[in-house]
Amino acid sequence: MAHETATLAAYVFNLKYQDIPAEVLDRAKVLTLDFLGSAIRARREAESTPSMLKMLEALALDTKGESTVFGDSKTWTPAVAALLNGALGHSLDFDDTHADSSLHPSAPVVPAAFAVGEMVGASGRDVLTEIVAGYHLILRMVALNYVGRGIPNELGMTHWTIGDQR
């Protein structure tokens, strides 16, 4: 394989909401809501939250921005909001798990899609499309590292990996 990056980039660039099967969109909505619930609860209840906030303060990364951290009234820069949302969503370890790889795909995917979506003023459909693309890509990339462990090793982009969540 010599053109994996181009193949993946073209897939993301060309993916349109109307091309995604309804059952995949429904599953993406459920996974997103599950992640949001975990992140919101963690903002108030995770033991690690105060330490994360102190770390951001110590690094002077606690400045005001335009992006949302789920369950927080303060706005943050897009990169910090994505970092915090990802960490919060996984803090309580109630987020989704892809059984074959032990990956928690929502932790990197959902926060990135929301941060970029807010930054560019994307519609809800656009953000959901980004989330589907993110799940699909991250699970495909993980599959490349699990050759011989029961996960298909191809980049055909015709099988909707988001439906493989267990």
PyMOL commands that place a pseudoatom at each C-alpha (Angstrom):
pseudoatom trace, name=CA, resn=MET, resi=1, chain=A, elem=C, hetatm=0, pos=[0.000, 0.000, 0.000]
pseudoatom trace, name=CA, resn=ALA, resi=2, chain=A, elem=C, hetatm=0, pos=[1.545, 3.230, -1.110]
pseudoatom trace, name=CA, resn=HIS, resi=3, chain=A, elem=C, hetatm=0, pos=[-1.323, 5.695, -0.934]
pseudoatom trace, name=CA, resn=GLU, resi=4, chain=A, elem=C, hetatm=0, pos=[-3.069, 5.064, 2.380]
pseudoatom trace, name=CA, resn=THR, resi=5, chain=A, elem=C, hetatm=0, pos=[-3.063, 8.711, 3.479]
pseudoatom trace, name=CA, resn=ALA, resi=6, chain=A, elem=C, hetatm=0, pos=[-4.500, 9.894, 0.174]
pseudoatom trace, name=CA, resn=THR, resi=7, chain=A, elem=C, hetatm=0, pos=[-7.147, 7.158, 0.275]
pseudoatom trace, name=CA, resn=LEU, resi=8, chain=A, elem=C, hetatm=0, pos=[-8.219, 8.110, 3.798]
pseudoatom trace, name=CA, resn=ALA, resi=9, chain=A, elem=C, hetatm=0, pos=[-8.170, 11.854, 3.066]
pseudoatom trace, name=CA, resn=ALA, resi=10, chain=A, elem=C, hetatm=0, pos=[-10.263, 11.394, -0.082]
pseudoatom trace, name=CA, resn=TYR, resi=11, chain=A, elem=C, hetatm=0, pos=[-12.765, 9.296, 1.844]
pseudoatom trace, name=CA, resn=VAL, resi=12, chain=A, elem=C, hetatm=0, pos=[-13.218, 11.989, 4.511]
pseudoatom trace, name=CA, resn=PHE, resi=13, chain=A, elem=C, hetatm=0, pos=[-13.307, 14.815, 1.978]
pseudoatom trace, name=CA, resn=ASN, resi=14, chain=A, elem=C, hetatm=0, pos=[-15.936, 13.104, -0.162]
pseudoatom trace, name=CA, resn=LEU, resi=15, chain=A, elem=C, hetatm=0, pos=[-18.170, 11.703, 2.591]
pseudoatom trace, name=CA, resn=LYS, resi=16, chain=A, elem=C, hetatm=0, pos=[-21.621, 13.305, 2.569]
pseudoatom trace, name=CA, resn=TYR, resi=17, chain=A, elem=C, hetatm=0, pos=[-24.356, 12.989, 5.169]
pseudoatom trace, name=CA, resn=GLN, resi=18, chain=A, elem=C, hetatm=0, pos=[-26.837, 11.676, 2.598]
pseudoatom trace, name=CA, resn=ASP, resi=19, chain=A, elem=C, hetatm=0, pos=[-24.430, 8.849, 1.673]
pseudoatom trace, name=CA, resn=ILE, resi=20, chain=A, elem=C, hetatm=0, pos=[-24.371, 7.428, 5.205]
pseudoatom trace, name=CA, resn=PRO, resi=21, chain=A, elem=C, hetatm=0, pos=[-26.875, 4.619, 5.907]
pseudoatom trace, name=CA, resn=ALA, resi=22, chain=A, elem=C, hetatm=0, pos=[-29.639, 5.527, 8.382]
pseudoatom trace, name=CA, resn=GLU, resi=23, chain=A, elem=C, hetatm=0, pos=[-28.616, 2.782, 10.810]
pseudoatom trace, name=CA, resn=VAL, resi=24, chain=A, elem=C, hetatm=0, pos=[-25.065, 4.155, 10.895]
pseudoatom trace, name=CA, resn=LEU, resi=25, chain=A, elem=C, hetatm=0, pos=[-26.352, 7.671, 11.615]
pseudoatom trace, name=CA, resn=ASP, resi=26, chain=A, elem=C, hetatm=0, pos=[-28.588, 6.320, 14.366]
pseudoatom trace, name=CA, resn=ARG, resi=27, chain=A, elem=C, hetatm=0, pos=[-25.682, 4.425, 15.916]
pseudoatom trace, name=CA, resn=ALA, resi=28, chain=A, elem=C, hetatm=0, pos=[-23.459, 7.516, 15.718]
pseudoatom trace, name=CA, resn=LYS, resi=29, chain=A, elem=C, hetatm=0, pos=[-26.112, 9.537, 17.544]
pseudoatom trace, name=CA, resn=VAL, resi=30, chain=A, elem=C, hetatm=0, pos=[-26.367, 6.944, 20.328]
pseudoatom trace, name=CA, resn=LEU, resi=31, chain=A, elem=C, hetatm=0, pos=[-22.582, 6.732, 20.719]
pseudoatom trace, name=CA, resn=THR, resi=32, chain=A, elem=C, hetatm=0, pos=[-22.296, 10.527, 20.759]
pseudoatom trace, name=CA, resn=LEU, resi=33, chain=A, elem=C, hetatm=0, pos=[-25.005, 10.939, 23.405]
pseudoatom trace, name=CA, resn=ASP, resi=34, chain=A, elem=C, hetatm=0, pos=[-23.383, 8.206, 25.491]
pseudoatom trace, name=CA, resn=PHE, resi=35, chain=A, elem=C, hetatm=0, pos=[-20.053, 10.015, 25.289]
pseudoatom trace, name=CA, resn=LEU, resi=36, chain=A, elem=C, hetatm=0, pos=[-21.607, 13.394, 26.144]
pseudoatom trace, name=CA, resn=GLY, resi=37, chain=A, elem=C, hetatm=0, pos=[-23.276, 11.924, 29.212]
pseudoatom trace, name=CA, resn=SER, resi=38, chain=A, elem=C, hetatm=0, pos=[-19.986, 10.451, 30.396]
pseudoatom trace, name=CA, resn=ALA, resi=39, chain=A, elem=C, hetatm=0, pos=[-18.138, 13.734, 29.851]
pseudoatom trace, name=CA, resn=ILE, resi=40, chain=A, elem=C, hetatm=0, pos=[-20.766, 15.849, 31.595]
pseudoatom trace, name=CA, resn=ARG, resi=41, chain=A, elem=C, hetatm=0, pos=[-20.825, 13.571, 34.610]
pseudoatom trace, name=CA, resn=ALA, resi=42, chain=A, elem=C, hetatm=0, pos=[-17.020, 13.471, 34.755]
pseudoatom trace, name=CA, resn=ARG, resi=43, chain=A, elem=C, hetatm=0, pos=[-16.818, 17.276, 34.721]
pseudoatom trace, name=CA, resn=ARG, resi=44, chain=A, elem=C, hetatm=0, pos=[-18.451, 17.263, 38.163]
pseudoatom trace, name=CA, resn=GLU, resi=45, chain=A, elem=C, hetatm=0, pos=[-17.604, 13.849, 39.609]
pseudoatom trace, name=CA, resn=ALA, resi=46, chain=A, elem=C, hetatm=0, pos=[-14.318, 12.473, 38.251]
pseudoatom trace, name=CA, resn=GLU, resi=47, chain=A, elem=C, hetatm=0, pos=[-11.470, 12.546, 40.742]
pseudoatom trace, name=CA, resn=SER, resi=48, chain=A, elem=C, hetatm=0, pos=[-9.062, 13.481, 37.950]
pseudoatom trace, name=CA, resn=THR, resi=49, chain=A, elem=C, hetatm=0, pos=[-10.900, 16.639, 36.868]
pseudoatom trace, name=CA, resn=PRO, resi=50, chain=A, elem=C, hetatm=0, pos=[-9.363, 19.063, 39.410]
pseudoatom trace, name=CA, resn=SER, resi=51, chain=A, elem=C, hetatm=0, pos=[-5.873, 17.828, 38.523]
pseudoatom trace, name=CA, resn=MET, resi=52, chain=A, elem=C, hetatm=0, pos=[-6.515, 18.304, 34.797]
pseudoatom trace, name=CA, resn=LEU, resi=53, chain=A, elem=C, hetatm=0, pos=[-7.752, 21.840, 35.372]
pseudoatom trace, name=CA, resn=LYS, resi=54, chain=A, elem=C, hetatm=0, pos=[-4.728, 22.651, 37.569]
pseudoatom trace, name=CA, resn=MET, resi=55, chain=A, elem=C, hetatm=0, pos=[-2.414, 21.286, 34.888]
pseudoatom trace, name=CA, resn=LEU, resi=56, chain=A, elem=C, hetatm=0, pos=[-4.020, 23.533, 32.269]
pseudoatom trace, name=CA, resn=GLU, resi=57, chain=A, elem=C, hetatm=0, pos=[-3.648, 26.499, 34.611]
pseudoatom trace, name=CA, resn=ALA, resi=58, chain=A, elem=C, hetatm=0, pos=[0.020, 25.699, 35.292]
pseudoatom trace, name=CA, resn=LEU, resi=59, chain=A, elem=C, hetatm=0, pos=[0.682, 25.507, 31.548]
pseudoatom trace, name=CA, resn=ALA, resi=60, chain=A, elem=C, hetatm=0, pos=[-1.240, 28.764, 30.935]
pseudoatom trace, name=CA, resn=LEU, resi=61, chain=A, elem=C, hetatm=0, pos=[-3.713, 26.856, 28.753]
pseudoatom trace, name=CA, resn=ASP, resi=62, chain=A, elem=C, hetatm=0, pos=[-6.765, 27.853, 30.795]
pseudoatom trace, name=CA, resn=THR, resi=63, chain=A, elem=C, hetatm=0, pos=[-7.467, 30.959, 28.716]
pseudoatom trace, name=CA, resn=LYS, resi=64, chain=A, elem=C, hetatm=0, pos=[-10.914, 31.867, 27.428]
pseudoatom trace, name=CA, resn=GLY, resi=65, chain=A, elem=C, hetatm=0, pos=[-11.807, 30.666, 23.982]
pseudoatom trace, name=CA, resn=GLU, resi=66, chain=A, elem=C, hetatm=0, pos=[-14.823, 30.012, 21.811]
pseudoatom trace, name=CA, resn=SER, resi=67, chain=A, elem=C, hetatm=0, pos=[-15.253, 26.268, 22.308]
pseudoatom trace, name=CA, resn=THR, resi=68, chain=A, elem=C, hetatm=0, pos=[-17.444, 24.306, 24.685]
pseudoatom trace, name=CA, resn=VAL, resi=69, chain=A, elem=C, hetatm=0, pos=[-16.383, 21.800, 27.293]
pseudoatom trace, name=CA, resn=PHE, resi=70, chain=A, elem=C, hetatm=0, pos=[-19.388, 19.609, 28.020]
pseudoatom trace, name=CA, resn=GLY, resi=71, chain=A, elem=C, hetatm=0, pos=[-20.833, 20.435, 31.429]
pseudoatom trace, name=CA, resn=ASP, resi=72, chain=A, elem=C, hetatm=0, pos=[-18.726, 23.588, 31.874]
pseudoatom trace, name=CA, resn=SER, resi=73, chain=A, elem=C, hetatm=0, pos=[-19.903, 27.197, 31.659]
pseudoatom trace, name=CA, resn=LYS, resi=74, chain=A, elem=C, hetatm=0, pos=[-16.426, 28.435, 30.697]
pseudoatom trace, name=CA, resn=THR, resi=75, chain=A, elem=C, hetatm=0, pos=[-15.384, 28.437, 27.057]
pseudoatom trace, name=CA, resn=TRP, resi=76, chain=A, elem=C, hetatm=0, pos=[-11.955, 27.267, 25.991]
pseudoatom trace, name=CA, resn=THR, resi=77, chain=A, elem=C, hetatm=0, pos=[-9.710, 27.330, 22.929]
pseudoatom trace, name=CA, resn=PRO, resi=78, chain=A, elem=C, hetatm=0, pos=[-10.654, 24.608, 20.422]
pseudoatom trace, name=CA, resn=ALA, resi=79, chain=A, elem=C, hetatm=0, pos=[-7.567, 22.480, 21.122]
pseudoatom trace, name=CA, resn=VAL, resi=80, chain=A, elem=C, hetatm=0, pos=[-7.992, 22.636, 24.896]
pseudoatom trace, name=CA, resn=ALA, resi=81, chain=A, elem=C, hetatm=0, pos=[-11.746, 21.991, 24.647]
pseudoatom trace, name=CA, resn=ALA, resi=82, chain=A, elem=C, hetatm=0, pos=[-11.053, 18.893, 22.537]
pseudoatom trace, name=CA, resn=LEU, resi=83, chain=A, elem=C, hetatm=0, pos=[-8.411, 17.731, 25.013]
pseudoatom trace, name=CA, resn=LEU, resi=84, chain=A, elem=C, hetatm=0, pos=[-10.638, 18.263, 28.042]
pseudoatom trace, name=CA, resn=ASN, resi=85, chain=A, elem=C, hetatm=0, pos=[-13.718, 16.739, 26.432]
pseudoatom trace, name=CA, resn=GLY, resi=86, chain=A, elem=C, hetatm=0, pos=[-11.729, 13.680, 25.400]
pseudoatom trace, name=CA, resn=ALA, resi=87, chain=A, elem=C, hetatm=0, pos=[-10.192, 13.252, 28.837]
pseudoatom trace, name=CA, resn=LEU, resi=88, chain=A, elem=C, hetatm=0, pos=[-13.492, 13.870, 30.619]
pseudoatom trace, name=CA, resn=GLY, resi=89, chain=A, elem=C, hetatm=0, pos=[-15.406, 11.507, 28.376]
pseudoatom trace, name=CA, resn=HIS, resi=90, chain=A, elem=C, hetatm=0, pos=[-13.005, 8.709, 29.208]
pseudoatom trace, name=CA, resn=SER, resi=91, chain=A, elem=C, hetatm=0, pos=[-12.343, 9.614, 32.870]
pseudoatom trace, name=CA, resn=LEU, resi=92, chain=A, elem=C, hetatm=0, pos=[-15.054, 7.432, 34.332]
pseudoatom trace, name=CA, resn=ASP, resi=93, chain=A, elem=C, hetatm=0, pos=[-14.415, 4.681, 31.756]
pseudoatom trace, name=CA, resn=PHE, resi=94, chain=A, elem=C, hetatm=0, pos=[-18.079, 4.464, 30.774]
pseudoatom trace, name=CA, resn=ASP, resi=95, chain=A, elem=C, hetatm=0, pos=[-17.435, 5.488, 27.167]
pseudoatom trace, name=CA, resn=ASP, resi=96, chain=A, elem=C, hetatm=0, pos=[-17.771, 3.091, 24.252]
pseudoatom trace, name=CA, resn=THR, resi=97, chain=A, elem=C, hetatm=0, pos=[-15.334, 0.255, 23.634]
pseudoatom trace, name=CA, resn=HIS, resi=98, chain=A, elem=C, hetatm=0, pos=[-14.541, -1.412, 20.344]
pseudoatom trace, name=CA, resn=ALA, resi=99, chain=A, elem=C, hetatm=0, pos=[-14.215, -4.981, 21.603]
pseudoatom trace, name=CA, resn=ASP, resi=100, chain=A, elem=C, hetatm=0, pos=[-11.785, -6.301, 18.995]
pseudoatom trace, name=CA, resn=SER, resi=101, chain=A, elem=C, hetatm=0, pos=[-9.226, -3.570, 19.632]
pseudoatom trace, name=CA, resn=SER, resi=102, chain=A, elem=C, hetatm=0, pos=[-10.032, -2.412, 23.197]
pseudoatom trace, name=CA, resn=LEU, resi=103, chain=A, elem=C, hetatm=0, pos=[-10.160, 1.110, 21.773]
pseudoatom trace, name=CA, resn=HIS, resi=104, chain=A, elem=C, hetatm=0, pos=[-12.499, 3.818, 23.068]
pseudoatom trace, name=CA, resn=PRO, resi=105, chain=A, elem=C, hetatm=0, pos=[-13.092, 5.608, 19.743]
pseudoatom trace, name=CA, resn=SER, resi=106, chain=A, elem=C, hetatm=0, pos=[-15.442, 8.289, 21.042]
pseudoatom trace, name=CA, resn=ALA, resi=107, chain=A, elem=C, hetatm=0, pos=[-12.735, 9.856, 23.241]
pseudoatom trace, name=CA, resn=PRO, resi=108, chain=A, elem=C, hetatm=0, pos=[-10.665, 11.194, 20.326]
pseudoatom trace, name=CA, resn=VAL, resi=109, chain=A, elem=C, hetatm=0, pos=[-13.404, 11.396, 17.682]
pseudoatom trace, name=CA, resn=VAL, resi=110, chain=A, elem=C, hetatm=0, pos=[-16.357, 13.197, 19.277]
pseudoatom trace, name=CA, resn=PRO, resi=111, chain=A, elem=C, hetatm=0, pos=[-14.394, 16.020, 20.958]
pseudoatom trace, name=CA, resn=ALA, resi=112, chain=A, elem=C, hetatm=0, pos=[-12.435, 16.755, 17.784]
pseudoatom trace, name=CA, resn=ALA, resi=113, chain=A, elem=C, hetatm=0, pos=[-15.610, 16.872, 15.686]
pseudoatom trace, name=CA, resn=PHE, resi=114, chain=A, elem=C, hetatm=0, pos=[-17.339, 19.198, 18.139]
pseudoatom trace, name=CA, resn=ALA, resi=115, chain=A, elem=C, hetatm=0, pos=[-14.319, 21.518, 18.501]
pseudoatom trace, name=CA, resn=VAL, resi=116, chain=A, elem=C, hetatm=0, pos=[-13.845, 21.840, 14.744]
pseudoatom trace, name=CA, resn=GLY, resi=117, chain=A, elem=C, hetatm=0, pos=[-17.588, 22.075, 14.188]
pseudoatom trace, name=CA, resn=GLU, resi=118, chain=A, elem=C, hetatm=0, pos=[-17.867, 24.974, 16.634]
pseudoatom trace, name=CA, resn=MET, resi=119, chain=A, elem=C, hetatm=0, pos=[-14.800, 26.653, 15.165]
pseudoatom trace, name=CA, resn=VAL, resi=120, chain=A, elem=C, hetatm=0, pos=[-16.170, 26.665, 11.615]
pseudoatom trace, name=CA, resn=GLY, resi=121, chain=A, elem=C, hetatm=0, pos=[-19.874, 27.012, 12.414]
pseudoatom trace, name=CA, resn=ALA, resi=122, chain=A, elem=C, hetatm=0, pos=[-20.759, 23.553, 11.077]
pseudoatom trace, name=CA, resn=SER, resi=123, chain=A, elem=C, hetatm=0, pos=[-24.310, 22.261, 11.091]
pseudoatom trace, name=CA, resn=GLY, resi=124, chain=A, elem=C, hetatm=0, pos=[-25.379, 19.336, 13.252]
pseudoatom trace, name=CA, resn=ARG, resi=125, chain=A, elem=C, hetatm=0, pos=[-25.427, 17.137, 10.156]
pseudoatom trace, name=CA, resn=ASP, resi=126, chain=A, elem=C, hetatm=0, pos=[-21.880, 18.185, 9.310]
pseudoatom trace, name=CA, resn=VAL, resi=127, chain=A, elem=C, hetatm=0, pos=[-20.678, 17.371, 12.832]
pseudoatom trace, name=CA, resn=LEU, resi=128, chain=A, elem=C, hetatm=0, pos=[-22.417, 13.996, 12.731]
pseudoatom trace, name=CA, resn=THR, resi=129, chain=A, elem=C, hetatm=0, pos=[-20.784, 13.301, 9.365]
pseudoatom trace, name=CA, resn=GLU, resi=130, chain=A, elem=C, hetatm=0, pos=[-17.400, 14.184, 10.904]
pseudoatom trace, name=CA, resn=ILE, resi=131, chain=A, elem=C, hetatm=0, pos=[-18.111, 11.795, 13.773]
pseudoatom trace, name=CA, resn=VAL, resi=132, chain=A, elem=C, hetatm=0, pos=[-18.990, 8.932, 11.409]
pseudoatom trace, name=CA, resn=ALA, resi=133, chain=A, elem=C, hetatm=0, pos=[-15.861, 9.631, 9.357]
pseudoatom trace, name=CA, resn=GLY, resi=134, chain=A, elem=C, hetatm=0, pos=[-13.758, 9.776, 12.515]
pseudoatom trace, name=CA, resn=TYR, resi=135, chain=A, elem=C, hetatm=0, pos=[-15.049, 6.463, 13.832]
pseudoatom trace, name=CA, resn=HIS, resi=136, chain=A, elem=C, hetatm=0, pos=[-14.564, 4.853, 10.473]
pseudoatom trace, name=CA, resn=LEU, resi=137, chain=A, elem=C, hetatm=0, pos=[-11.009, 6.134, 10.106]
pseudoatom trace, name=CA, resn=ILE, resi=138, chain=A, elem=C, hetatm=0, pos=[-9.810, 5.407, 13.621]
pseudoatom trace, name=CA, resn=LEU, resi=139, chain=A, elem=C, hetatm=0, pos=[-11.131, 1.858, 13.500]
pseudoatom trace, name=CA, resn=ARG, resi=140, chain=A, elem=C, hetatm=0, pos=[-9.567, 1.312, 10.071]
pseudoatom trace, name=CA, resn=MET, resi=141, chain=A, elem=C, hetatm=0, pos=[-6.217, 2.603, 11.320]
pseudoatom trace, name=CA, resn=VAL, resi=142, chain=A, elem=C, hetatm=0, pos=[-6.411, 0.370, 14.393]
pseudoatom trace, name=CA, resn=ALA, resi=143, chain=A, elem=C, hetatm=0, pos=[-7.191, -2.567, 12.119]
pseudoatom trace, name=CA, resn=LEU, resi=144, chain=A, elem=C, hetatm=0, pos=[-3.884, -1.987, 10.343]
pseudoatom trace, name=CA, resn=ASN, resi=145, chain=A, elem=C, hetatm=0, pos=[-2.121, -2.562, 13.653]
pseudoatom trace, name=CA, resn=TYR, resi=146, chain=A, elem=C, hetatm=0, pos=[-4.090, -5.724, 14.457]
pseudoatom trace, name=CA, resn=VAL, resi=147, chain=A, elem=C, hetatm=0, pos=[-3.368, -7.780, 11.370]
pseudoatom trace, name=CA, resn=GLY, resi=148, chain=A, elem=C, hetatm=0, pos=[-3.861, -11.430, 12.184]
pseudoatom trace, name=CA, resn=ARG, resi=149, chain=A, elem=C, hetatm=0, pos=[-6.001, -10.691, 15.247]
pseudoatom trace, name=CA, resn=GLY, resi=150, chain=A, elem=C, hetatm=0, pos=[-9.361, -11.023, 13.573]
pseudoatom trace, name=CA, resn=ILE, resi=151, chain=A, elem=C, hetatm=0, pos=[-9.817, -7.435, 12.352]
pseudoatom trace, name=CA, resn=PRO, resi=152, chain=A, elem=C, hetatm=0, pos=[-9.910, -7.037, 8.561]
pseudoatom trace, name=CA, resn=ASN, resi=153, chain=A, elem=C, hetatm=0, pos=[-6.863, -5.347, 7.085]
pseudoatom trace, name=CA, resn=GLU, resi=154, chain=A, elem=C, hetatm=0, pos=[-8.143, -3.382, 4.101]
pseudoatom trace, name=CA, resn=LEU, resi=155, chain=A, elem=C, hetatm=0, pos=[-9.022, 0.174, 3.249]
pseudoatom trace, name=CA, resn=GLY, resi=156, chain=A, elem=C, hetatm=0, pos=[-11.966, -0.522, 0.971]
pseudoatom trace, name=CA, resn=MET, resi=157, chain=A, elem=C, hetatm=0, pos=[-14.149, 1.978, 2.861]
pseudoatom trace, name=CA, resn=THR, resi=158, chain=A, elem=C, hetatm=0, pos=[-17.294, 0.106, 1.922]
pseudoatom trace, name=CA, resn=HIS, resi=159, chain=A, elem=C, hetatm=0, pos=[-17.961, -1.533, 5.302]
pseudoatom trace, name=CA, resn=TRP, resi=160, chain=A, elem=C, hetatm=0, pos=[-19.328, 0.812, 7.955]
pseudoatom trace, name=CA, resn=THR, resi=161, chain=A, elem=C, hetatm=0, pos=[-17.078, 0.123, 10.938]
pseudoatom trace, name=CA, resn=ILE, resi=162, chain=A, elem=C, hetatm=0, pos=[-19.177, 2.233, 13.287]
pseudoatom trace, name=CA, resn=GLY, resi=163, chain=A, elem=C, hetatm=0, pos=[-21.742, -0.567, 13.216]
pseudoatom trace, name=CA, resn=ASP, resi=164, chain=A, elem=C, hetatm=0, pos=[-19.108, -2.967, 14.576]
pseudoatom trace, name=CA, resn=GLN, resi=165, chain=A, elem=C, hetatm=0, pos=[-19.200, -1.422, 18.068]
pseudoatom trace, name=CA, resn=ARG, resi=166, chain=A, elem=C, hetatm=0, pos=[-19.762, -4.092, 20.677]
for i in range(1, 166): cmd.bond("trace and resi %d" % i, "trace and resi %d" % (i + 1))
show_as sticks, trace
zoom trace
